[in-house]
Amino acid sequence: MATFSESTVGKDIGIDLVDLCYCSDCQKHKIDQQAECYCKKCLKFYCAKCVIKHSKKFVKHVPYVKEDKKMWPFPEKEFHDFLQKCGLHEDKDLEMFRKERQCAEVSVQGDPDQVFSVEGKTEYDVSLRRDSLKNTCIEAICVLSYDQILVADSNNKNVKLLNHQYHPVGHCHLNMDLFDMCKISASEVAVTVDKGETHAVQFVSVNGGRLVKGSKLQFQHKCIGIAHNQQDLYLTSGTALYKYSMQGDMLEKLYEDTSALKTVSKCAVSPSGDKIYVINFYHGKVLTLYRDGTVLQTFTCSCGSGLPAPIDSHQDGPGDLFVACKSGSSAGIASVCESGIAFFWMTDGYFIEPDLHTRPRPCGIHVTTLGHVLVCVSGSETILQLDGEGKKKLATLTFSGSGRHKGRHNYPRSVFYNRHTASIIVGQSFSTKIIVFKVK
């Protein structure tokens, strides 16, 4: 019998039940592969691959696809006949959900402090022949299903569709600078894009194995980081965090830090929606906010503190940010880029060598469906795992990137946990490859 690996009472906690259905056959092998069909006669869910085997064996059975979800076993009585027990706790029935909702909370949140351990590492080339730049810069990663992995390549201004072997099988060119991407549904993502005075969120969907551009929401401020939780969009501008409706109506400004630029860059939301994690790239910190914007915790990366006092700045697209700084009687320029921060102090009208105190910064963040917090540290070859409160470091994933490009290291730029294969996917800057870690 198929099970739900997350809450089976989606309506009670605002989760779409369709997205919580997993292939019955795959789960026998401890693989969470999202279901694409449901067979009413077998009382089983099937993924796109397993339904082919099923249809060959049972030619008279007619599986129902997601578009026919009214025929799937919820929320009528058939649902209770289909699944009387919780998929995670066999000794507890569904009535417990409605009365206590304790299992629902555990199912959705899991144990965010369980540390990942690495079993192996593989690199995959995600470049395309038609890419204008040889080396990619993977700003964001989203896993929609076992066979649909999306990566956002800022160097080539496109979103690429990868199959389960991490081979590119499609792409969608956006013709704009792109900064981040988040999952909206089982077949759609939202991408933050920018070009001149246009600051927008572009929706992209997977349709028939192809990437298709959908609607676009435009905003008055820059759109850098993005996260989605239930019916809300969270956007960062570089110095502020905003909460919007899915129609683009601003609900509130949750947090702001105008002490410098890139103080509010990337963001992520906990599965329950009560915590929001924010990257302060400039000062090398990860902030944990309550849902109303109140700062709960501040984690400072061991890579150091912030820059000297900024007095002016300039940025050209999604690349390097140049900041004029002053410290005492000295002045200079700092280059704030994906590889960290380098100081160029001016002495007697000439720039001297970069300050040796160049420091890496947190640049990307991902929260898994079970609440694990993963942070990319640029200027290093590490991924940090923080506790669910965002208060302390639980573990450090250290790896060697795939070389250098024109003197620059290929640093981690984005990270995503693929629950279908129990793998951590890492996107790099200045590289054609992503790195996939098998974990447990």
Buried (B, 14 or more C-beta within 10 A) or exposed (E): EBBBBBBBBBEEBEBEBBBBBBBBBBBEEEBBBBBBBBBBEBBBBBBBBBBEEBBEEEEEBEBBBBEEBEEBBBEEEBBBEBBEBBBBEEEBEBEBBEEEBEBBBBBBBBEBBEEBEBEEBEBBBBBBEEBEBEBBBBBBBBBBBBBBBBBBBBBBBBBBBBBBEBEBBBBBBBEBBBBBBBBBBBBBBBBBBBBEEEBBBBBBBBEEEEBBBEEBBEBEBBBBBBBBBEEBBBBBBBBBBBBBEBEBEBEEEBBBBEEBBBBBBBBBBBBBBBBBBBBBBBBBBBBBBEBEBEEBBBBBBBBBEBBBEBEEBEBEEBBBBBBBBEEEEEBBBBBBBBBBBBBBBEEEEEEEEBBEEBBBBBBBBBBBBBBBBBBBBBBBBBBBBBBBBBEEBBBEBEBEBBEEBEEBBBBBBBBBBBBBBBBBBBBBBBBBBBBBBBBE
